[in-house]
Amino acid sequence: MRQFIATQVNELLAEHEPPCVSLYQPTHRSHPENQQDPIRYRNLLQEMEASLRKKYPTKKFDVLLARFEALARDEDFWRHRTDALAILASADKFEVFELQRPVAELMVVADSFHLKPLLRIVQSADRYQILCLNREEARLYEGNRDALDPVDLGAMASTMGAALGEELTPSHQTVSSPGGGVGTPAMRHGQGSRKDDVDGDRDRFFRAIDRDVLEQHSRPSGLPLMLVALAEHHAPFRAVSHNPYLMAEGLTIHPDALSLEQLRVQAWA
């Protein structure tokens, strides 16, 4: 999920070469309701093009329109929607944000971006993040009382092998989760290693995850962070964590034991 965070406000409020397009659309998570989403999107594009040509008759919009059209043709994109969509686009920017609560359908063409719907969401008090953690892998989710979705980690290393690289103890047992999601069973391979090597790798991995989550997600978003992990991993992670957003309470369960909906319900409770 590509979420909007408060630190992006100043960037979007800065001057951008007009026209600036702000498109907001409620979308749907499941079939058959989501079949109407691309149709409504194309209707908004027609409205947008008419507005562009009326307000900026001397400008050319081929590149800008092409980016919107490419999204209209992306079938995989429309199969995996959240509760709403926000697109902010100009000659030098094309930002797509997935929202976890519906917004009113709106299309604005102006000299600056229309941010009020995004600001209302950022200011809501029920948002939180969840760090699902085991010895070998970390996953991050963002939610509110009604929804929970995976966060796009970007370049962040989320597995022990990626985070530690050459620092990884050679004989360390590795674990991979091919699906990468909640409820996905892990595949184990390797011959194991001495406990001190394993614990050393674990602690270095936990430090790397704590650092990256803090710098790339917790600090920019300012959201409370809940840890979901086996009881045996809570103490070592908290011992190395410097994240002030980490909640004192968490869930002591293996993340793979819960579906996404079960995780949302238990975390919200």
PyMOL commands that set and color helices and strands:
alter all, ss='L'
color gray80, all
select helices_A, chain A and resi 6-13+33-55+62-72+75-79+116-122+160-167+195-221+231-240+255-257+260-268
alter helices_A, ss='H'
color red, helices_A
select strands_A, chain A and resi 20-26+84-90+93-99+106-110+128-133+138-143+148-150+174-176+187-189+225-229+251-252
alter strands_A, ss='S'
color yellow, strands_A
deselect
rebuild
show_as cartoon
